[in-house]
Amino acid sequence: MNDEQLRLMHSGKGFIAALDQSGGSTPKALLQYGVQENEYTNEEEMYTLVHEMRTRIIKSPAFDSQYILGAILFENTMDRKIDGQWTAEYLWEKKHIVPFLKVDKGLAEPADGVQLMKPISNLNELLDRAVERKIFGTKMRSVIKEANPKGIQEVVKQQFEVGLQIFEKGLVPIIEPEVDIYSADKEKSEQILKDEIQKQLNSLDKDVKVMLKLSIPTVNNFYSDLLSDPHVVRVVALSGGYSREDANQKLSENHGLIASFSRALSEGLSAGQSDDEFNTQLGNSIKEIYQASIQ
């Protein structure tokens, strides 16, 4: 674990850029960027195009450590290079931005009001490669759709079990049990979720460090007690389907939460833009998200 990166993630000003759309969400990310599905014929071409998009974002002068603390990558992006360097090494050495890796393989079918993570069959091999590629931490997502205590308990238990396996490899896991923003009982789900997270944190050995990535809560500052837990490096918020404007507004009302936005970050970017247009749009988005994160 890199001590400088750990200090930066714990107390640095800024937010985490989520550049980790994968599998089924990649065509949607490309479409939002203005690349049609008929512009590629297979998965390899699709991933090459999305890497070009991410490279353009990362190399932009607007993508700056003055505003951005970390960036979450997809496995395929980690295994590709920017200007001859592995993407994670480029992020840290050229940009001073901390690299994370998305490790989950997507969501299982809904049961008990939640979607657990699918089994991660090659996790140890993936984590070894992540360490080799100079990754600092990981991210993995589950989804909570209903205030079902049994389902939420299972989600949190699974997240922390895998999280410990990740920590033992010397990486800091981002625990991400997302509460669906359209859930009819979102606030109740958040209460059950916080209780289950606190139980898991209380059971950890004192040296274990994790990060939490949570939906922006219904009640402002609801997660403030988690921010001060000695096991928690940082609590970050996902945009969860809100527009960038709405997500920024809600985030700014929650002291101590910082953004880890994906769609809200790339909103308005297009393959057809000139470099000046692209950099201006990205710069404006980054500054807005940064301001909401440091309120």
C-alpha positions as CSV (number, residue, x, y, z in Angstrom):
1,M,0.0,0.0,0.0
2,N,1.4,3.4,-1.0
3,D,1.4,5.7,2.1
4,E,1.4,8.9,0.0
5,Q,-1.6,7.7,-1.9
6,L,-3.3,6.7,1.4
7,R,-2.8,10.1,2.9
8,L,-4.1,11.8,-0.3
9,M,-7.3,9.6,-0.3
10,H,-7.9,10.2,3.4
11,S,-7.5,14.0,3.5
12,G,-7.0,15.4,0.0
13,K,-9.4,17.9,-1.5
14,G,-11.2,16.7,-4.7
15,F,-13.2,13.8,-6.0
16,I,-12.8,10.4,-7.7
17,A,-13.5,10.1,-11.4
18,A,-15.3,6.8,-12.3
19,L,-14.0,5.7,-15.7
20,D,-15.0,2.1,-15.2
21,Q,-18.0,1.4,-17.5
22,S,-17.6,-2.2,-18.6
23,G,-19.3,-5.0,-20.5
24,G,-23.0,-4.1,-21.0
25,S,-22.6,-0.5,-20.1
26,T,-19.8,0.2,-22.6
27,P,-22.0,0.7,-25.7
28,K,-24.1,3.1,-23.7
29,A,-21.0,5.1,-22.6
30,L,-19.8,5.2,-26.2
31,L,-23.3,6.2,-27.5
32,Q,-23.3,9.1,-24.9
33,Y,-19.9,10.1,-26.4
34,G,-21.4,10.1,-29.9
35,V,-20.0,6.8,-31.1
36,Q,-22.7,4.7,-32.8
37,E,-22.9,0.9,-32.4
38,N,-22.3,0.5,-36.2
39,E,-18.9,2.1,-35.8
40,Y,-17.4,-1.1,-34.4
41,T,-17.9,-4.8,-35.3
42,N,-16.6,-6.7,-32.3
43,E,-15.7,-6.4,-28.6
44,E,-12.0,-5.7,-29.3
45,E,-12.9,-2.7,-31.5
46,M,-15.4,-1.5,-28.9
47,Y,-12.8,-1.6,-26.1
48,T,-10.2,0.1,-28.3
49,L,-12.7,3.0,-28.9
50,V,-13.6,3.3,-25.3
51,H,-9.9,3.3,-24.3
52,E,-9.4,6.2,-26.8
53,M,-12.2,8.0,-25.1
54,R,-10.7,7.5,-21.7
55,T,-7.2,8.4,-22.9
56,R,-8.6,11.6,-24.2
57,I,-10.2,12.4,-20.8
58,I,-7.1,11.4,-18.8
59,K,-4.7,13.3,-21.0
60,S,-6.8,16.4,-21.1
61,P,-5.2,19.3,-19.2
62,A,-8.6,19.7,-17.4
63,F,-8.1,16.2,-15.8
64,D,-5.9,17.6,-13.1
65,S,-4.9,16.5,-9.6
66,Q,-5.9,20.0,-8.3
67,Y,-9.5,18.7,-8.6
68,I,-9.3,14.9,-9.0
69,L,-7.9,12.6,-6.2
70,G,-8.4,9.3,-7.9
71,A,-9.7,7.5,-11.0
72,I,-11.5,4.1,-11.2
73,L,-10.5,1.9,-14.2
74,F,-12.0,-1.1,-15.8
75,E,-9.8,-4.2,-16.1
76,N,-9.5,-3.8,-19.9
77,T,-8.3,-0.2,-19.3
78,M,-5.8,-1.3,-16.7
79,D,-4.3,-3.7,-19.2
80,R,-3.8,-1.0,-21.8
81,K,-1.3,1.8,-22.1
82,I,-1.2,5.5,-22.5
83,D,1.9,6.9,-24.2
84,G,3.8,3.6,-23.5
85,Q,2.9,3.4,-19.8
86,W,0.3,1.2,-18.1
87,T,-2.8,3.4,-17.5
88,A,-2.5,3.2,-13.7
89,E,1.2,4.2,-13.8
90,Y,0.4,7.1,-16.2
91,L,-2.3,8.3,-13.8
92,W,0.0,8.4,-10.8
93,E,3.4,9.4,-12.4
94,K,2.1,11.9,-14.9
95,K,-1.0,13.2,-13.2
96,H,-0.5,12.4,-9.5
97,I,-4.0,10.8,-9.5
98,V,-4.6,7.6,-7.5
99,P,-5.6,4.6,-9.6
100,F,-8.4,2.2,-8.6
101,L,-9.7,-0.9,-10.4
102,K,-13.3,-2.1,-10.7
103,V,-13.2,-5.9,-9.9
104,D,-16.8,-7.1,-9.8
105,K,-18.3,-9.1,-12.7
106,G,-21.7,-7.5,-12.6
107,L,-24.9,-8.2,-10.7
108,A,-26.7,-11.4,-9.9
109,E,-30.4,-11.8,-10.5
110,P,-32.6,-9.9,-8.0
111,A,-33.5,-11.8,-4.7
112,D,-34.7,-10.6,-1.3
113,G,-35.0,-7.0,-2.7
114,V,-31.3,-6.8,-3.7
115,Q,-28.8,-7.8,-6.3
116,L,-25.6,-9.4,-5.0
117,M,-22.4,-9.4,-7.0
118,K,-21.8,-12.3,-9.3
119,P,-19.0,-14.6,-8.2
120,I,-15.6,-13.2,-9.1
121,S,-13.9,-16.3,-10.4
122,N,-10.4,-15.0,-11.1
123,L,-10.2,-12.5,-8.2
124,N,-6.7,-13.5,-6.9
125,E,-5.1,-13.5,-10.3
126,L,-6.8,-10.1,-11.0
127,L,-5.6,-8.6,-7.7
128,D,-2.0,-9.9,-8.3
129,R,-2.1,-8.1,-11.7
130,A,-3.5,-5.0,-10.1
131,V,-0.6,-4.9,-7.6
132,E,1.8,-5.4,-10.5
133,R,0.2,-2.6,-12.5
134,K,0.5,-0.2,-9.4
135,I,-3.2,0.0,-8.6
136,F,-4.0,1.4,-5.1
137,G,-7.5,0.1,-4.5
138,T,-10.5,-1.6,-5.9
139,K,-14.3,-1.0,-6.4
140,M,-17.2,-3.5,-6.5
141,R,-20.9,-2.8,-6.7
142,S,-24.1,-4.4,-5.4
143,V,-27.6,-2.9,-5.6
144,I,-30.3,-2.5,-2.9
145,K,-33.8,-2.0,-4.3
146,E,-36.0,-2.6,-1.3
147,A,-35.7,-2.2,2.5
148,N,-35.4,-6.0,3.0
149,P,-33.2,-6.6,6.1
150,K,-32.2,-10.1,5.0
151,G,-31.2,-9.0,1.5
152,I,-29.3,-5.9,2.8
153,Q,-27.4,-8.0,5.4
154,E,-26.3,-10.4,2.6
155,V,-25.1,-7.5,0.4
156,V,-23.0,-6.0,3.2
157,K,-21.6,-9.4,4.3
158,Q,-20.6,-10.3,0.7
159,Q,-19.0,-6.8,0.2
160,F,-16.9,-7.1,3.4
161,E,-15.9,-10.7,2.8
162,V,-14.5,-9.9,-0.6
163,G,-13.1,-6.6,0.7
164,L,-11.0,-8.4,3.3
165,Q,-9.6,-10.7,0.5
166,I,-8.7,-7.5,-1.4
167,F,-7.1,-5.8,1.7
168,E,-4.9,-8.9,2.3
169,K,-3.4,-8.3,-1.1
170,G,-2.3,-4.8,0.0
171,L,-5.1,-2.9,-1.8
172,V,-7.8,-0.7,-0.3
173,P,-11.3,-1.9,-1.2
174,I,-14.1,0.5,-2.0
175,I,-17.3,-1.1,-0.6
176,E,-20.2,-0.1,-2.8
177,P,-23.7,-1.2,-1.8
178,E,-25.7,1.2,-3.9
179,V,-29.3,2.0,-2.8
180,D,-31.4,2.5,-5.9
181,I,-32.4,6.2,-6.0
182,Y,-35.9,5.3,-7.3
183,S,-36.6,2.8,-4.5
184,A,-39.9,3.5,-2.8
185,D,-38.4,3.0,0.7
186,K,-34.9,4.4,0.0
187,E,-34.6,6.1,3.4
188,K,-35.5,2.9,5.3
189,S,-33.0,0.9,3.2
190,E,-30.3,3.5,4.1
191,Q,-31.0,3.0,7.8
192,I,-30.7,-0.8,7.6
193,L,-27.6,-0.4,5.4
194,K,-25.8,1.9,7.8
195,D,-26.5,-0.4,10.7
196,E,-25.1,-3.4,8.8
197,I,-22.0,-1.5,7.6
198,Q,-21.3,-0.4,11.2
199,K,-21.6,-4.0,12.4
200,Q,-19.0,-5.1,9.8
201,L,-16.7,-2.2,10.6
202,N,-16.9,-3.0,14.3
203,S,-15.7,-6.6,13.6
204,L,-12.6,-5.6,11.6
205,D,-9.0,-5.9,12.9
206,K,-7.7,-2.5,13.8
207,D,-5.3,-2.2,10.9
208,V,-7.9,-2.9,8.2
209,K,-8.8,0.1,5.9
210,V,-11.7,0.4,3.5
211,M,-13.5,3.1,1.6
212,L,-17.3,3.3,1.2
213,K,-19.1,4.4,-2.0
214,L,-22.8,5.1,-1.2
215,S,-25.8,6.7,-2.8
216,I,-26.4,10.3,-1.7
217,P,-28.6,9.8,1.3
218,T,-32.2,11.0,1.6
219,V,-31.5,12.7,4.9
220,N,-28.5,15.1,4.6
221,N,-25.4,14.1,6.5
222,F,-26.9,10.7,7.4
223,Y,-23.5,9.0,6.9
224,S,-21.5,11.5,8.9
225,D,-20.7,9.0,11.7
226,L,-19.2,6.6,9.2
227,L,-16.8,9.4,8.1
228,S,-15.1,9.3,11.5
229,D,-14.8,5.5,11.8
230,P,-11.0,4.7,12.1
231,H,-11.4,1.9,9.5
232,V,-12.8,4.2,6.9
233,V,-10.4,6.1,4.6
234,R,-13.1,8.1,2.8
235,V,-16.8,8.0,2.1
236,V,-17.6,8.8,-1.6
237,A,-20.9,9.3,-3.3
238,L,-22.2,7.9,-6.6
239,S,-24.5,9.9,-8.8
240,G,-26.9,7.0,-9.2
241,G,-28.8,8.3,-12.2
242,Y,-29.2,11.9,-11.1
243,S,-28.2,14.5,-13.6
244,R,-24.9,16.2,-12.9
245,E,-26.7,19.4,-11.7
246,D,-29.0,17.4,-9.3
247,A,-26.1,15.2,-8.1
248,N,-23.9,18.2,-7.4
249,Q,-26.7,20.0,-5.5
250,K,-27.5,17.0,-3.3
251,L,-23.8,16.2,-2.7
252,S,-23.0,19.8,-1.6
253,E,-25.6,19.4,1.2
254,N,-23.7,16.5,2.7
255,H,-20.6,17.6,4.6
256,G,-17.6,15.4,4.1
257,L,-19.0,13.3,1.3
258,I,-17.0,13.6,-2.0
259,A,-18.1,12.6,-5.5
260,S,-17.3,9.4,-7.4
261,F,-19.3,10.2,-10.5
262,S,-19.3,8.4,-13.9
263,R,-22.1,9.4,-16.2
264,A,-22.4,12.8,-14.5
265,L,-18.6,13.4,-15.2
266,S,-18.8,12.6,-18.9
267,E,-22.1,14.3,-19.6
268,G,-21.8,16.7,-22.5
269,L,-18.5,15.2,-23.9
270,S,-18.5,14.1,-27.6
271,A,-16.1,12.5,-30.0
272,G,-17.0,15.2,-32.5
273,Q,-15.8,18.1,-30.3
274,S,-12.5,19.9,-31.1
275,D,-9.9,19.5,-28.4
276,D,-10.7,23.0,-27.1
277,E,-14.4,22.3,-26.9
278,F,-13.8,18.9,-25.3
279,N,-11.3,20.3,-22.7
280,T,-13.6,23.3,-21.9
281,Q,-16.6,21.0,-21.4
282,L,-14.7,18.5,-19.3
283,G,-13.0,21.3,-17.3
284,N,-16.4,22.9,-16.5
285,S,-17.8,19.5,-15.3
286,I,-14.8,18.8,-13.2
287,K,-14.9,22.2,-11.5
288,E,-18.6,21.8,-10.7
289,I,-18.2,18.4,-9.2
290,Y,-15.1,19.5,-7.3
291,Q,-17.0,22.5,-5.8
292,A,-19.8,20.2,-4.7
293,S,-17.3,17.8,-3.1
294,I,-15.5,20.4,-1.0
295,Q,-18.6,22.2,0.4
